[in-house]
Amino acid sequence: MIRIHRGRGGSVTRTAGVMRIVAAALLCCSLGAAGCSSKKAQGVDNLNGAGSQVGTETDKSTLEKNASGEGVIGGQGGPLTDIHFGYNDYTVQPQDSSILRANATWLQDHPDRNVQVEGNCDDRGSEEYNIALGAKRAQSAKDYLTTLGISPGRISTISYGKELPICHEQDESCWQQNRRDHFVVSGGQASR
């Protein structure tokens, strides 16, 4: 209780302010406890942590596969090919148009399949910047595939920023390999 003096009339007890503070603290604690759920995220597809040809099919994300040591070496296990980007750029390069057309053709031939586009960056720049850049790269590929007739509902995007490099050297050729969109197929059976 807080006593407040009101001029000549004496003091008044005021508990409403204290009750608001207590209620706010309880609300914060309950929201914090609810946010600490132990359930794992579901529905994210496999990531191939090392390669230019991917499209691995699984119920695990690339991040989960990489963490468990199940990552697929580049060129193995997938029907779709990665595309690459310039430094600090998220526009589809002319040489990647043919790759995206081939990926779209494969997706049109397999209407029961979905694809997750995983945007990746090299390790230069802040984590926040690279997450945003990876998201823009993934969205660029999704938009391009959509213009080629693939339903946007079949394409999901995720950004891994600089978290899943396929090359760890500190030179331009390595950074170029890491600036990519990786395509992960889900649903149905994989075939080339």
N, C-alpha and C positions, 0 to 999 in steps of 0.2 A: 504494500500500500504506500502510496505517496501522498503526503500531506501538502496541500497547497493553501497558502494564506490568501484570503480574499478581503483585503482591506480591513475595515472595522468589524466585520461580521464574524471574524474568527477564521477557522480553517475548515476545509472540506476534504474528505477522503476521496481519492480518485483511483480506481482500480482498472478502468477500461484500457488505459495505455499499457499497463503491465500485462494484461490479458492478451492484448494484440501481439506483444513481443513473444509471449509464451506460445501462442498459437502459430505464429510465423516460424518459430524455432522447431516446433513439432512437425509442421508441414515440411520444412526442409529436411529433417531427419527421415521422415517417412518416404519422401521422394528419393532421397539418397539410398535408402535401403532397397526400395523397389528397383532402382536402376542397377543394382549390383546382382543381377540375375546370373545364374550359372548356366543357362541354356546357351548352346552354341548356335551361331547363325546358320541357316540352311538355305539352299537354293542357289548358291554360288557355284559356278562351274570350275572345272579343272584349269589350272595354269601350267603351262609348260615353261619352266624357268630357264630354258636354254635352247633357243633355236629360231630359225627363220621359217620353218614349216611346222605348223602345229595343228590344233583342232582336236586335241585329245578329248575323249568322251568320258565323263565320270560325274559323280555327284559331289566331288570335292573341288574346292577352288584351287587355283594355281598356288595360292599362298599356303593352303593346307597341304597340298601335295609336296610343295617345296619343304615345308617344315617337317614333314614325316619322312623325307628322303625318297619319295616316290616320283620326283620330277622326271619328265621325259626329256631325253637328249634331242636337240634340234633335228628336225627332219623325220622323226619317228612318231608314228601313232596319230597322225592327223591329216585330214583332207584339205585344210585351208592354209594359205600361205600368209605370213606376216608382211606388213608394209613398214617402210621406214620414213623418217622425217628429218628435215634440216634442223640446225641448231636454233632453239627458241622458236620453232615454227610448228604449226598444226595444220597446214594446208596439205592436201593430198598431192604428191609429186606426180608429174606426167608419167614417169616410168612405173608408178604404182597403180595407174588406172587399169592397165591390163590385168594386174594381179587381182584387183577388186572385181573386175568383170568376171574373171575365172571363179573367184569365190562366190559371186552372185549366181553364176550358172550352176555351180555345185549345189547351192542352197535351193535354187528353183527345182533342180532334179531330185531333191530330198526334202519335200515339204513338211515332213514329220520332224525335222531337226530345227533346233534353235541355235543361236550363236551368241556368245558373250565376247565383246570387244574389250580387250584389256589395254589401256593406254599406259605406256612406260616412257621413262626419260633417262637421260644420262645423270651422273651424280653431281653435276655442277648446279648451283643454285640452292635456294632453301627448300626444305621439305614441303612447305605450304605452296610455294611457287610451282614445284614439280607435280604436286598432286593436281593443281588446277590445270597445268599444261597437259598432263596425261588425260584428264577428263575431256579437254578440248580435242585432243587427238582421237580419242575413242569416239567422241560425238561426230567428228569429221568423217570417220569411216562409216559410222552408222548412217549419217545423212547421205553419203555417196551410195551405199548399198540400197537405201530406200529409193533413191532416184532410179536405180536399176531394177526396181520392181519387187524388192524384198519387203514384206510387211514389217513396219517398225515394231510390232508386237512380238516378232520373232528375234529381235536384236536387243540385247541388254548391254550396258556399258559399265565399266569400272576403271578407276585409275589407281595404279600402284605407284605412281610417281617414280622415285629413284630406288624403291625398296626391293625390286627383283631384277637386278642386272644379270645379263647373260655373259658379260665380259667384265673383268675387274681391273684391267690395266688402265693407266692414266694417260691415254693418248687418243688422238682423234678417231682412228679406225675402230677402237673399242667403244668410244662414246657413240659413234655412229650406229653400231650394232644395238646399243641399248635404247636408242630413240626409235621406238617401234610401237605398232599396234599388233597385239597377239590375238588370234581368233581361236576360241574354244567352243567346240561343238557339243551340244547336249541333246539327248533324246535319240531313240532308234539305235542302230548298229553302225559302227564306223566302217567305211569302205572307201576305196579310192576309185 
